[in-house]
Every structure is written in C-alpha cells, then in structure tokens.
Amino acid sequence: MTVSAFITGCSGLEFTSGETSFLREFDPWGLILFQRNCQNPEQIRALVAAFRSLNGRNDAPVLIDQEGGRVQRLKPPTWRQYPPAQVFAQIYQTNQKEALDAAYLMTRLIADDLYNLGITVDCLPVLDVPQANADDIIGNRAYGCDPQIIPKLARTAAKGLLDGGVLPVIKHIPGHGRATVDSHLELPVVKTDAKTLHEVDFVPFKELSDLPLAMTAHVVYEAFDAKQPATLSKTLIKDVIRRTMGFDGLLMSDDLSMKALRGSFAERTRNAFSAGCDMALHCNGDLEEMRLVAANTPELKEKALMRAQAALKCLIYPQNFDRDRALSLHSQLMQNGV
C-alpha cells in the first residue's frame, strides 16, 4: 500500500466503519490524538493498535499534543497535570542547572506516559518567542521570552522526549510569538521588520534546526510574504525555514482545519504541498474534510520520504530513567502552585 503524506485525526474513542474504510483506502503516514480520543490507557492502546493494524506498519507514527499547562490532551485524574513551559524559564532566572534538570525530567516523564500507550510523537517543544502585545494563544506555553534561553530549555526538553522513545516536534516555525490573534480563529498578520524577526523570533528555530520534525505557523509575515501565511508560502519555507534556519527535517503543516486558512480543503492541501510542506496535518476528525485532504495529498516519496524515514530512525528503546526522581520533582513543582 502507498503511504500518503498526511497525518489524520479521528472522531472518537475507536474508529467508525467510515474511518476504517478511509484509513484502508488512503493510508495516512500518521494519526494524531486529542482529548476526545483518550479515555483510559487500555482504550488508547487499542486505538493505536487498530491504526497500525490497518496500515500494517508497526512504526506508523501516533502523535499528540502533551505540552503541560493548557495544552495537555491526557488529563487528570488518569494522567498527571504537568506545568507549562514558562515555569522552567522562571526557575532558570535563579538556578540554570535546576531549570534544565527539571525541564528534562518533566519531558522524560511525559515520554514514559506516552511510550506506554504506543504514542511515539509529542508536538513539543514550543519555540515561539511571545511578545507583550501578542494574543495569549502562546503565552506560558513558551519557555519564557528570551530568544537565547528558550532554545537551551527547549533542547533539554526535546532530549527528554527522545531519551524516552518519543519524537519531538518544534513549533510553530518560523514563529507564532507576535501573532495578535489566535490562528485557530483568525489569520494573524505580523508587520515586524525582517531584521528584528531574524534577531529575535527566528533564533530558537535556527538553534534547534537539527531536530527531525517541525510544524508550521499559520501566520503572515509581511516582511517576507505579504499575502500567504508561512504554511502556504514558498518564500517562507524555501528561503527562511530551509535556507536561513537550516531546517532539513520533516516539515508538517499546522492543522489545515484552522480558521486562519481560507479556501476549500482541496486548495489548502494543494497549496501547502506546493509551498514546500512535506506533510499535511488535519485534526478535527471530520470525515468529509479528511477525505478532501487525503484526495489532494501526494504519495510520501523522494525528499519527504527520506525525511520521514530519518525521523523514525531517531526513535530509540528507552533506558536509564530515574522515574522516582522525576515523580518527586513533578510533585514539588505542582505543590508550589506552578
């Protein structure tokens, strides 16, 4: 079966008959889970196993957004509540080693949770650099506001995932921190000059450009392309993300169902690939939309295939995890009200 270059969502706790037929017909590279898909460990394992059984690929990626803070699909009481990334930037101000250690142990603990469910990709770390006048959609999801500190904490967080057998995804490349509206609802337009963007917003992404996976931003950057958001912009992807930042990993779009994008789902999908995305992401589980995305998605081949294969080769069998220490630190952070 030919693998298609997209990642799909699903509607509920198990696949419907329509979704089963869809997965067999189109064979998406990966599956992304949301809270609506997560009831308990046994159910999630069964859903993950069903996905891989349908496509016959034991390494078929299963993704989730498990950042901590506001963005956490696996929630209490079954799973722990994790602190948002900003907490580690706050610790960094007084004790750099402790902050880096804490950031690592938290993501290593998250990786342990995910690995035990069969989930192999976590859409973390957030490398955006929030600005004072920006919409709060990023806010405390970022590792502070200093473009020199963010990549240090984010790299440590990414290592925690990788050591736990889970791939990280840097987002939202080339930067969502200046957006004054939520791209889930509207199209953000950033008017900041190119020099400032290079010196501030782009810095963390350039520093972590060696990581295997990245997710685009549905944001217009007028200094580079006044018409198209980064997801749909050849200029942003070719000249900024690939050339200036040096990112040569697998580039996936942010969710194509977000309201920042206009046009039909066929147009959105074709335009994302035409701009240079390797992978389309569709999240809301609407089967009609999923079919439109799938029908306009190419086969995973050539450079995109090589990047996908290289990403999967980064997966390791987890070893040497001090779970008790990680749990103790987690308890301390949560007791301190973070």
C-alpha positions as CSV (number, residue, x, y, z in Angstrom):
1,M,0.0,0.0,0.0
2,T,1.2,3.5,-0.9
3,V,1.7,5.7,2.2
4,S,0.1,9.2,1.9
5,A,1.9,12.3,3.1
6,F,-0.6,13.4,5.7
7,I,-1.5,12.9,9.4
8,T,-5.1,12.5,10.2
9,G,-7.3,12.8,13.3
10,C,-10.4,10.6,14.1
11,S,-13.7,11.4,15.7
12,G,-13.9,9.3,18.9
13,L,-12.6,6.6,21.1
14,E,-12.5,4.0,18.4
15,F,-12.6,4.1,14.6
16,T,-16.0,4.2,13.0
17,S,-16.7,2.0,10.0
18,G,-16.3,5.0,7.7
19,E,-13.0,5.9,9.3
20,T,-11.8,2.3,9.0
21,S,-12.6,2.3,5.2
22,F,-10.9,5.7,4.9
23,L,-7.7,4.5,6.6
24,R,-7.5,1.5,4.4
25,E,-8.1,3.5,1.3
26,F,-5.7,6.3,1.9
27,D,-3.1,5.0,4.4
28,P,-2.0,8.2,6.1
29,W,1.5,8.4,7.5
30,G,0.3,9.2,11.0
31,L,-2.6,9.6,13.4
32,I,-3.0,12.5,15.9
33,L,-5.0,12.1,19.1
34,F,-7.0,14.7,21.0
35,Q,-8.8,14.6,24.3
36,R,-11.9,13.2,22.5
37,N,-9.9,10.2,21.6
38,C,-8.4,9.5,25.1
39,Q,-10.5,7.8,27.8
40,N,-8.1,5.4,29.5
41,P,-4.8,3.5,28.8
42,E,-6.5,0.4,27.6
43,Q,-8.7,2.2,25.1
44,I,-5.8,4.3,23.8
45,R,-3.6,1.3,23.3
46,A,-6.4,-0.5,21.4
47,L,-6.9,2.6,19.2
48,V,-3.2,2.9,18.4
49,A,-3.0,-0.9,17.7
50,A,-6.0,-0.7,15.4
51,F,-4.4,2.1,13.4
52,R,-1.2,0.2,12.9
53,S,-3.0,-3.0,12.1
54,L,-5.0,-1.2,9.4
55,N,-1.8,0.0,7.7
56,G,0.5,-2.9,8.5
57,R,3.2,-0.5,9.8
58,N,4.4,-1.2,13.3
59,D,6.2,2.1,13.3
60,A,3.4,4.2,12.0
61,P,3.6,7.5,14.0
62,V,0.9,8.3,16.5
63,L,1.1,12.0,17.6
64,I,-0.4,14.0,20.5
65,D,-0.1,17.5,22.0
66,Q,1.1,16.8,25.5
67,E,2.9,20.0,26.5
68,G,1.6,20.5,30.0
69,G,-0.3,23.6,31.2
70,R,-3.3,24.5,29.0
71,V,-2.3,22.1,26.2
72,Q,-2.5,18.6,27.5
73,R,-4.7,16.0,25.9
74,L,-4.1,13.4,28.6
75,K,-5.7,14.9,31.7
76,P,-6.2,14.1,35.4
77,P,-7.3,12.1,37.1
78,T,-6.0,9.3,34.9
79,W,-2.8,11.2,34.0
80,R,-0.8,13.8,35.8
81,Q,-1.2,17.5,35.3
82,Y,2.1,18.9,34.1
83,P,3.3,22.5,34.5
84,P,3.5,24.8,31.4
85,A,6.9,25.5,29.8
86,Q,7.1,29.0,31.3
87,V,7.8,27.5,34.7
88,F,11.2,26.3,33.6
89,A,12.1,29.8,32.4
90,Q,11.2,31.2,35.8
91,I,13.4,28.6,37.6
92,Y,16.2,29.4,35.1
93,Q,16.4,33.0,36.4
94,T,17.7,31.8,39.8
95,N,19.2,28.4,39.1
96,Q,20.1,27.4,35.5
97,K,21.1,23.9,36.2
98,E,18.0,23.2,38.2
99,A,15.8,24.6,35.4
100,L,17.5,22.4,32.8
101,D,17.3,19.4,35.0
102,A,13.6,20.0,35.7
103,A,12.7,20.5,32.0
104,Y,14.4,17.3,31.1
105,L,12.8,15.2,33.9
106,M,9.3,16.5,33.0
107,T,9.5,15.6,29.4
108,R,11.2,12.3,30.2
109,L,8.2,11.6,32.4
110,I,5.8,12.6,29.7
111,A,7.6,10.4,27.3
112,D,7.2,7.5,29.7
113,D,3.5,8.1,29.8
114,L,3.2,8.2,26.0
115,Y,5.6,5.3,25.3
116,N,3.5,3.1,27.4
117,L,0.4,3.9,25.3
118,G,2.2,3.4,22.0
119,I,2.3,7.1,21.2
120,T,5.6,8.0,19.5
121,V,5.4,11.7,18.7
122,D,4.8,14.6,21.0
123,C,4.1,18.1,19.5
124,L,6.6,19.8,21.8
125,P,8.7,22.0,22.3
126,V,7.1,25.4,21.6
127,L,9.9,27.6,20.3
128,D,7.8,30.7,19.8
129,V,9.1,34.0,21.5
130,P,6.0,35.7,23.0
131,Q,5.7,39.5,22.8
132,A,3.9,41.8,25.2
133,N,1.1,42.8,22.8
134,A,0.5,39.3,21.4
135,D,-2.5,37.1,21.7
136,D,-2.3,34.7,24.6
137,I,-2.5,31.6,22.4
138,I,1.2,31.1,23.1
139,G,1.7,32.8,26.4
140,N,3.0,30.4,29.1
141,R,3.4,27.6,26.6
142,A,6.7,29.1,25.6
143,Y,10.0,28.7,27.6
144,G,9.9,32.3,28.5
145,C,10.5,35.4,26.3
146,D,14.3,35.4,25.9
147,P,15.4,34.0,22.5
148,Q,18.7,33.0,23.9
149,I,17.3,31.0,26.8
150,I,14.3,29.4,25.0
151,P,16.5,27.1,22.8
152,K,18.5,25.9,25.9
153,L,15.4,24.8,27.8
154,A,13.7,23.5,24.6
155,R,16.6,21.4,23.6
156,T,16.7,19.8,27.0
157,A,13.0,19.2,26.8
158,A,13.4,17.6,23.4
159,K,16.2,15.3,24.7
160,G,13.8,14.1,27.5
161,L,11.4,13.0,24.9
162,L,14.0,11.4,22.6
163,D,15.5,9.5,25.5
164,G,12.1,8.2,26.3
165,G,11.4,6.8,22.8
166,V,9.3,9.7,21.6
167,L,10.0,12.2,18.8
168,P,9.7,15.9,19.5
169,V,8.1,18.4,17.1
170,I,9.4,22.0,17.1
171,K,6.6,24.5,16.6
172,H,5.4,26.9,15.3
173,I,8.1,27.5,12.7
174,P,9.1,30.3,11.9
175,G,7.5,31.8,15.0
176,H,4.0,32.5,16.4
177,G,5.0,34.8,19.2
178,R,4.0,38.1,17.7
179,A,0.5,37.0,16.5
180,T,-2.1,39.3,17.9
181,V,-4.9,36.9,17.1
182,D,-5.4,33.2,17.6
183,S,-4.7,31.4,14.4
184,H,-7.3,28.8,15.3
185,L,-9.9,31.6,14.8
186,E,-8.3,34.2,12.5
187,L,-5.3,34.8,10.3
188,P,-2.5,36.6,12.2
189,V,-0.5,39.2,10.3
190,V,2.9,40.2,11.6
191,K,4.3,43.5,10.3
192,T,7.6,43.4,12.1
193,D,10.7,44.1,10.0
194,A,12.9,41.2,8.8
195,K,16.0,42.2,10.9
196,T,14.0,42.0,14.1
197,L,12.5,38.7,13.1
198,H,15.9,37.3,12.4
199,E,17.4,38.6,15.6
200,V,14.5,37.5,17.9
201,D,11.8,35.3,16.6
202,F,13.8,33.0,14.3
203,V,16.7,32.4,16.8
204,P,15.3,29.4,18.7
205,F,14.2,27.6,15.5
206,K,17.7,28.1,14.0
207,E,19.3,26.8,17.1
208,L,17.2,23.6,17.1
209,S,17.1,23.1,13.3
210,D,18.8,19.8,13.6
211,L,15.7,18.2,15.2
212,P,13.8,15.8,13.0
213,L,10.2,17.3,12.9
214,A,8.7,20.7,12.8
215,M,5.2,22.2,12.5
216,T,4.5,25.4,10.5
217,A,2.7,28.6,11.7
218,H,-0.5,29.9,10.0
219,V,0.9,33.4,10.3
220,V,1.6,36.0,7.6
221,Y,5.0,37.7,7.9
222,E,4.7,40.8,5.7
223,A,8.5,41.3,5.6
224,F,8.8,38.2,3.6
225,D,5.4,37.4,2.0
226,A,2.5,39.9,2.5
227,K,-0.1,37.5,1.0
228,Q,0.4,34.0,2.3
229,P,0.9,32.5,5.8
230,A,4.1,30.6,6.3
231,T,2.3,27.2,5.8
232,L,1.4,28.3,2.3
233,S,4.4,30.4,1.4
234,K,7.1,29.2,-0.9
235,T,9.2,32.2,0.2
236,L,9.0,31.5,3.9
237,I,9.6,27.7,3.6
238,K,12.4,27.8,1.0
239,D,14.2,31.0,2.0
240,V,13.6,31.2,5.7
241,I,12.8,27.8,7.1
242,R,15.0,25.7,4.8
243,R,17.8,28.1,3.9
244,T,18.2,30.7,6.7
245,M,17.2,28.5,9.6
246,G,18.8,25.4,8.1
247,F,15.9,23.1,9.0
248,D,16.1,20.0,6.8
249,G,13.8,17.7,8.8
250,L,10.2,16.7,8.1
251,L,8.0,19.8,7.8
252,M,4.3,19.3,8.6
253,S,1.6,21.9,8.3
254,D,-0.3,23.1,11.3
255,D,-3.9,21.9,11.3
256,L,-5.4,22.6,7.9
257,S,-8.9,22.9,9.5
258,M,-7.9,26.1,11.5
259,K,-9.8,29.2,10.5
260,A,-6.6,31.2,9.7
261,L,-6.7,29.5,6.4
262,R,-9.1,30.2,3.6
263,G,-10.3,28.3,0.6
264,S,-11.5,24.7,0.2
265,F,-9.7,21.9,1.9
266,A,-8.6,20.7,-1.5
267,E,-7.0,24.2,-2.1
268,R,-5.5,24.4,1.3
269,T,-3.9,21.0,0.9
270,R,-2.5,21.5,-2.6
271,N,-1.2,24.9,-1.6
272,A,0.6,23.6,1.5
273,F,2.4,21.0,-0.6
274,S,3.1,23.5,-3.4
275,A,4.7,25.8,-0.9
276,G,7.1,23.1,0.3
277,C,5.4,21.3,3.3
278,D,6.3,17.6,3.4
279,M,3.2,16.6,5.3
280,A,-0.3,17.8,5.7
281,L,-2.0,17.7,9.2
282,H,-5.7,17.6,9.6
283,C,-7.0,17.2,13.2
284,N,-10.7,17.7,13.8
285,G,-11.9,14.2,12.8
286,D,-14.5,15.4,10.3
287,L,-14.5,12.5,7.8
288,E,-15.7,14.6,4.8
289,E,-12.8,17.1,5.4
290,M,-10.4,14.2,5.9
291,R,-11.4,12.8,2.5
292,L,-10.8,16.1,0.8
293,V,-7.4,16.5,2.3
294,A,-6.5,12.9,1.5
295,A,-7.6,13.1,-2.1
296,N,-5.3,16.1,-2.6
297,T,-2.3,14.7,-0.8
298,P,0.6,13.1,-2.7
299,E,2.3,9.9,-2.1
300,L,5.0,10.1,0.6
301,K,8.1,10.0,-1.6
302,E,11.5,11.5,-2.5
303,K,12.8,14.1,-0.1
304,A,9.7,13.9,2.1
305,L,10.0,10.2,2.4
306,M,13.7,10.4,3.2
307,R,12.9,13.0,6.0
308,A,10.2,10.8,7.4
309,Q,12.5,7.8,7.5
310,A,15.2,9.8,9.1
311,A,12.8,11.0,11.8
312,L,11.7,7.5,12.6
313,K,15.3,6.3,12.9
314,C,15.7,8.7,15.8
315,L,13.3,6.6,17.9
316,I,15.2,4.5,20.5
317,Y,14.3,2.0,23.1
318,P,14.1,4.0,26.4
319,Q,16.8,3.3,29.1
320,N,18.1,4.6,32.3
321,F,15.1,6.6,33.6
322,D,15.0,7.6,37.2
323,R,11.2,7.7,37.4
324,D,11.1,8.2,41.2
325,R,13.2,11.3,40.9
326,A,11.1,12.6,38.1
327,L,7.9,12.0,40.1
328,S,9.4,13.7,43.1
329,L,10.3,16.8,41.1
330,H,6.8,16.8,39.5
331,S,5.2,16.7,42.9
332,Q,7.4,19.6,44.2
333,L,6.5,21.8,41.2
334,M,2.8,21.1,41.5
335,Q,2.8,21.7,45.3
336,N,4.5,25.1,44.7
337,G,1.5,26.1,42.6
338,V,3.0,26.1,39.2
